[in-house]
Amino acid sequence: MAGSKNTRLQEYFSVRFRRLLSGAPDGVPPWIEVIAAGDQPGLFTPDDAPWLVHAEFGTLVGGIRALLVQALHPATLAGVADHSRYKEDPLGRLAGTIRWLTVTTFGSHEAIAKEASRVNRLHERVKGEYESPRGAQAYRAADPNLLLWVHVAFMDSFLTCHQLYSAAPIPGGADAYISQWARSVEPLGLNSAPLNQTQLDATMAQFIESGQLVCNERTREVVGFIRRPPLPPVAAVVYRLLFAAAVVALRPEHRELLGLRLPPRRLVIGVTRFTLLAIRFIIGPESPIEEAGRNRLIRIGAWTG
């Protein structure tokens, strides 16, 4: 009886949690059928580093960190401000990013190609100008340099937050994650992504040394929104901790540029690890998206489990 009650509670909280992230009223992400369908393998199996990292809850912190890092590039910032409804519908924008991440991680080659096509069509419309110390500068989301910045901001964030807040070892280590996840952006037109930790660190340093990253009034406005997005009361309490965890995980040079104070590092890391484990316990250990991807691979004989 107690086990049945726990299962019902986990299902209740699981639906609410996934409803918040996906926007689906029933808590079932609309792209789960896309991941389950097809007779092809994908870029990764459950034995690969990106699959494991993206299945862990460190990504909850990594997503926030990535948004903070991306906000340092004025072209990325202009694209978000001019071509999205992030203030009016922040969860809708989040759901779009989660869709690309999960389909690319767990889906088939066909699903990934269709998802990349959807993103590329969106990128074609994202273009304009932003103000810089050198005057007005043109930007477009499909520009390889901008794609590279968005990619490394996400990759560095997911990797760092997994290392800080998740206990599961990464198969092959950081270099395996970086080199394998580089495949994800090839369908988006980026063929020059870092392939190991040394290259990732060098790329991050080059963006700073070239003067491309700035923190201005627009940056501070967006960071303020990231700090306090409109969320349900209970979610907002947890989010405040996740935001602090994201600030702790920032590279010192990015945190300094953003003007964010370092919270008590050891305390935040310990509490965040406990909280992520608690969330996993509350909603249950099973991920419908992961399960859909695993079942497809087993069905077509691409993975034995």
Backbone torsions as a table, in degrees:
resi	resn	phi	psi	omega
1	MET	NA	-45.6	-179.6
2	ALA	-62.9	-40.0	179.3
3	GLY	-63.2	-40.1	178.7
4	SER	-64.3	-40.4	179.4
5	LYS	-64.2	-42.5	178.4
6	ASN	-61.5	-40.3	-179.9
7	THR	-63.6	-42.9	179.2
8	ARG	-64.3	-40.9	178.1
9	LEU	-64.4	-43.1	178.9
10	GLN	-62.4	-41.0	179.0
11	GLU	-63.8	-40.3	179.4
12	TYR	-61.5	-50.2	-178.3
13	PHE	-70.8	-32.5	177.6
14	SER	-62.1	-44.2	179.5
15	VAL	-62.7	-44.7	-179.6
16	ARG	-64.7	-40.2	179.9
17	PHE	-64.6	-47.6	-177.1
18	ARG	-73.9	-27.5	174.3
19	ARG	-64.0	-39.9	-179.6
20	LEU	-64.1	-41.4	-175.8
21	LEU	-81.3	-33.4	-174.0
22	SER	-101.3	-20.8	-175.6
23	GLY	80.2	-0.2	-179.9
24	ALA	-79.8	127.9	-177.5
25	PRO	-57.3	-34.3	-178.3
26	ASP	-91.2	2.3	179.4
27	GLY	78.0	4.3	177.9
28	VAL	-99.6	110.8	-178.2
29	PRO	-55.5	133.8	-177.0
30	PRO	-64.4	-15.5	-179.1
31	TRP	-93.5	3.9	-178.5
32	ILE	-65.7	-35.1	177.8
33	GLU	-67.4	-32.3	177.5
34	VAL	-63.8	-40.9	-179.6
35	ILE	-70.8	-35.7	-177.7
36	ALA	-75.4	-27.0	-171.4
37	ALA	-82.4	162.7	172.8
38	GLY	100.2	165.2	-178.6
39	ASP	-120.8	29.4	-179.4
40	GLN	-121.9	151.3	168.3
41	PRO	-73.1	-179.3	176.9
42	GLY	-122.0	-156.5	179.1
43	LEU	-73.2	-26.9	-171.6
44	PHE	-138.1	159.8	170.6
45	THR	-119.6	171.8	178.1
46	PRO	-61.3	-11.2	178.5
47	ASP	-88.6	-5.4	-175.9
48	ASP	-94.3	154.4	-175.2
49	ALA	-60.2	-46.9	-178.5
50	PRO	-62.0	-36.8	179.7
51	TRP	-60.4	-49.1	-177.7
52	LEU	-66.3	-46.4	-177.3
53	VAL	-61.7	-43.9	-175.6
54	HIS	-77.9	-13.9	175.0
55	ALA	-85.0	-15.9	-178.2
56	GLU	-86.5	159.9	-175.0
57	PHE	-82.3	-2.1	171.7
58	GLY	-59.8	-21.5	178.4
59	THR	-65.2	-24.3	177.3
60	LEU	-61.9	-39.9	176.5
61	VAL	-78.1	-39.5	-178.4
62	GLY	-59.4	-37.3	179.2
63	GLY	-63.2	-41.3	178.2
64	ILE	-66.3	-45.4	178.9
65	ARG	-58.4	-43.4	-178.9
66	ALA	-60.5	-41.0	178.8
67	LEU	-63.5	-39.7	178.1
68	LEU	-64.3	-44.2	-179.1
69	VAL	-65.9	-45.5	-179.4
70	GLN	-60.2	-32.1	-177.6
71	ALA	-64.2	-14.1	179.9
72	LEU	-76.9	-14.9	179.2
73	HIS	-98.1	116.8	-174.9
74	PRO	-62.1	-27.4	178.2
75	ALA	-70.8	-43.5	176.1
76	THR	-61.4	-43.1	180.0
77	LEU	-61.2	-43.2	179.6
78	ALA	-64.9	-40.0	179.2
79	GLY	-61.6	-41.9	178.4
80	VAL	-67.8	-46.5	-175.8
81	ALA	-67.5	-36.6	-173.5
82	ASP	-90.2	-21.4	-170.8
83	HIS	-128.9	17.2	175.6
84	SER	-141.1	163.6	177.8
85	ARG	-106.4	50.9	-171.9
86	TYR	-64.1	-30.1	179.1
87	LYS	-77.0	-41.9	-178.1
88	GLU	-77.5	-32.6	-175.7
89	ASP	-141.9	65.0	-177.4
90	PRO	-63.1	-35.2	-179.3
91	LEU	-72.3	-29.5	176.1
92	GLY	-65.6	-42.6	177.3
93	ARG	-65.5	-39.7	177.9
94	LEU	-60.5	-42.9	-178.5
95	ALA	-61.5	-37.6	178.8
96	GLY	-63.7	-40.8	178.1
97	THR	-67.7	-42.2	179.2
98	ILE	-63.0	-38.5	178.7
99	ARG	-58.0	-49.5	-179.0
100	TRP	-61.6	-45.1	-177.6
101	LEU	-61.1	-47.1	-174.6
102	THR	-74.0	-40.7	178.3
103	VAL	-63.9	-42.1	-179.2
104	THR	-67.8	-33.7	-179.6
105	THR	-78.2	-45.5	-168.9
106	PHE	-110.3	-8.7	-173.6
107	GLY	-88.3	175.4	178.5
108	SER	-80.6	169.2	177.5
109	HIS	-58.9	-40.2	179.8
110	GLU	-64.3	-44.5	179.4
111	ALA	-63.0	-40.3	-179.9
112	ILE	-64.8	-41.6	179.5
113	ALA	-62.4	-41.8	179.3
114	LYS	-67.5	-39.9	179.3
115	GLU	-66.7	-40.7	177.4
116	ALA	-63.2	-38.3	177.5
117	SER	-62.6	-40.6	178.2
118	ARG	-62.7	-45.4	-179.2
119	VAL	-66.6	-40.6	179.6
120	ASN	-63.3	-37.1	177.1
121	ARG	-64.7	-39.8	176.1
122	LEU	-63.1	-42.4	-178.2
123	HIS	-63.6	-33.0	-179.5
124	GLU	-60.5	-29.3	-178.1
125	ARG	-88.7	-14.4	-175.8
126	VAL	-90.7	97.4	179.2
127	LYS	-154.6	160.3	179.9
128	GLY	164.5	-150.6	179.5
129	GLU	-132.9	153.6	173.6
130	TYR	-137.3	155.4	180.0
131	GLU	-86.3	136.2	176.3
132	SER	-135.4	169.0	177.0
133	PRO	-56.6	-20.8	179.4
134	ARG	-96.5	11.1	179.8
135	GLY	101.3	-168.0	-178.0
136	ALA	-67.7	132.9	179.0
137	GLN	-123.0	137.7	177.8
138	ALA	-80.8	148.4	174.2
139	TYR	-140.4	156.4	170.8
140	ARG	-150.3	139.1	-173.9
141	ALA	-62.6	-26.9	-177.6
142	ALA	-82.3	-1.6	178.9
143	ASP	-62.2	129.8	-176.4
144	PRO	-56.4	-36.9	-180.0
145	ASN	-66.7	-38.1	179.1
146	LEU	-72.8	-39.1	174.9
147	LEU	-59.8	-40.4	179.6
148	LEU	-62.8	-43.8	-179.4
149	TRP	-62.5	-46.2	180.0
150	VAL	-62.4	-41.3	-179.3
151	HIS	-63.4	-50.1	-176.4
152	VAL	-69.5	-30.8	177.4
153	ALA	-63.5	-44.4	177.9
154	PHE	-67.2	-49.1	-174.2
155	MET	-63.3	-46.4	179.3
156	ASP	-61.8	-36.6	-178.3
157	SER	-70.8	-48.0	-179.7
158	PHE	-63.6	-40.5	180.0
159	LEU	-65.6	-49.9	-177.8
160	THR	-62.0	-43.6	-177.5
161	CYS	-71.2	-31.1	173.6
162	HIS	-65.3	-44.5	-178.8
163	GLN	-63.8	-34.0	-178.0
164	LEU	-82.0	-37.7	-165.0
165	TYR	-119.8	-4.1	179.5
166	SER	-118.6	144.2	-176.7
167	ALA	-87.1	-22.7	-173.5
168	ALA	-68.9	127.0	177.6
169	PRO	-67.9	147.1	-179.8
170	ILE	-85.4	123.5	177.8
171	PRO	-58.7	119.2	-179.6
172	GLY	83.8	-5.3	177.5
173	GLY	79.5	-171.7	-175.4
174	ALA	-60.4	-41.2	-178.5
175	ASP	-61.3	-36.7	178.6
176	ALA	-65.5	-43.6	178.9
177	TYR	-61.2	-46.3	-176.4
178	ILE	-64.2	-46.4	-177.4
179	SER	-69.8	-39.4	-179.2
180	GLN	-70.7	-41.3	-178.3
181	TRP	-71.6	-17.3	175.6
182	ALA	-60.3	-27.5	178.8
183	ARG	-64.5	-25.8	-173.3
184	SER	-64.8	-28.2	-174.7
185	VAL	-98.8	-2.4	176.3
186	GLU	-61.2	-41.6	177.1
187	PRO	-65.9	-15.3	178.0
188	LEU	-91.2	-1.5	177.2
189	GLY	99.2	10.4	180.0
190	LEU	-107.3	114.7	-178.7
191	ASN	-118.0	15.9	-177.0
192	SER	-125.7	30.9	-178.6
193	ALA	-72.7	149.7	175.9
194	PRO	-58.0	148.4	-176.8
195	LEU	-116.2	-1.1	176.4
196	ASN	-158.3	174.9	-175.8
197	GLN	-62.6	-39.1	179.8
198	THR	-61.2	-45.3	179.4
199	GLN	-67.3	-37.1	177.9
200	LEU	-63.5	-45.4	179.1
201	ASP	-62.0	-40.1	-179.9
202	ALA	-66.1	-38.4	179.1
203	THR	-66.0	-44.4	177.6
204	MET	-60.3	-42.1	179.9
205	ALA	-66.3	-37.4	-177.7
206	GLN	-65.3	-37.2	179.2
207	PHE	-64.4	-36.5	178.6
208	ILE	-73.8	-48.4	-175.7
209	GLU	-64.0	-27.7	180.0
210	SER	-80.8	-5.3	178.7
211	GLY	78.2	15.7	-177.9
212	GLN	-76.8	-21.9	-175.6
213	LEU	-98.3	131.6	-180.0
214	VAL	-141.3	161.4	172.2
215	CYS	-127.3	109.4	-179.9
216	ASN	-120.2	-169.1	-177.5
217	GLU	-60.8	-39.2	179.3
218	ARG	-65.3	-39.8	176.9
219	THR	-59.8	-47.7	-177.9
220	ARG	-63.7	-34.1	177.6
221	GLU	-64.5	-44.9	-179.4
222	VAL	-68.3	-41.1	178.3
223	VAL	-62.0	-38.6	176.0
224	GLY	-61.1	-37.7	177.9
225	PHE	-69.3	-41.4	178.0
226	ILE	-61.6	-35.2	-179.6
227	ARG	-67.3	-37.5	-175.7
228	ARG	-135.8	69.8	177.2
229	PRO	-75.1	158.3	178.0
230	PRO	-72.8	108.4	-178.3
231	LEU	-131.3	157.7	171.9
232	PRO	-57.2	150.4	-172.6
233	PRO	-51.8	-46.4	-177.8
234	VAL	-66.6	-43.8	179.1
235	ALA	-62.6	-35.8	-178.9
236	ALA	-63.7	-36.7	178.9
237	VAL	-63.6	-47.4	179.4
238	VAL	-65.3	-39.1	-177.5
239	TYR	-61.2	-36.8	179.7
240	ARG	-59.0	-38.9	176.3
241	LEU	-67.8	-43.6	-178.7
242	LEU	-63.5	-35.4	176.9
243	PHE	-64.8	-44.9	177.6
244	ALA	-59.9	-39.6	178.5
245	ALA	-64.3	-37.3	178.0
246	ALA	-65.9	-39.6	178.6
247	VAL	-65.1	-41.3	176.8
248	VAL	-59.7	-37.8	-175.0
249	ALA	-79.1	-11.5	-178.8
250	LEU	-63.0	147.8	168.5
251	ARG	-62.5	140.4	-176.9
252	PRO	-54.2	-37.9	-178.4
253	GLU	-67.5	-33.2	177.2
254	HIS	-73.6	-40.9	179.1
255	ARG	-63.0	-39.0	179.0
256	GLU	-66.1	-43.9	178.4
257	LEU	-60.3	-39.8	-179.0
258	LEU	-76.0	-14.3	-179.9
259	GLY	71.7	30.6	-178.6
260	LEU	-99.4	134.3	178.5
261	ARG	-77.4	144.0	178.5
262	LEU	-78.0	117.8	175.9
263	PRO	-68.8	171.1	177.3
264	PRO	-58.6	106.1	-168.3
265	ARG	-59.6	-54.4	-175.4
266	ARG	-63.2	-40.2	-179.6
267	LEU	-64.9	-47.2	-177.9
268	VAL	-64.2	-42.2	179.9
269	ILE	-62.0	-47.2	-179.4
270	GLY	-62.6	-46.4	-178.6
271	VAL	-67.3	-37.7	-179.9
272	THR	-66.4	-44.0	177.7
273	ARG	-58.4	-45.4	178.6
274	PHE	-62.4	-43.0	-177.5
275	THR	-64.9	-42.5	179.6
276	LEU	-65.3	-37.8	175.0
277	LEU	-64.5	-39.2	179.3
278	ALA	-65.3	-41.8	177.9
279	ILE	-61.1	-43.7	178.9
280	ARG	-60.3	-41.6	179.7
281	PHE	-67.3	-42.2	-175.7
282	ILE	-65.1	-42.0	-176.5
283	ILE	-92.1	-8.8	179.2
284	GLY	98.4	154.6	-173.5
285	PRO	-77.7	-16.9	-173.7
286	GLU	-87.1	138.7	174.5
287	SER	-111.3	117.2	-179.7
288	PRO	-58.2	-34.6	-178.9
289	ILE	-69.6	-47.4	177.3
290	GLU	-59.5	-44.4	-179.3
291	GLU	-61.2	-40.3	178.7
292	ALA	-62.0	-42.7	179.0
293	GLY	-66.6	-43.2	179.1
294	ARG	-63.0	-45.0	-178.3
295	ASN	-62.6	-37.7	177.5
296	ARG	-63.5	-44.6	-179.1
297	LEU	-63.5	-40.9	178.9
298	ILE	-66.7	-42.2	-178.5
299	ARG	-59.8	-37.4	-177.2
300	ILE	-95.3	2.5	177.3
301	GLY	77.0	21.6	-178.9
302	ALA	-91.4	-9.3	179.9
303	TRP	-157.1	136.6	-175.1
304	THR	-98.8	-11.5	178.3
305	GLY	85.6	NA	NA
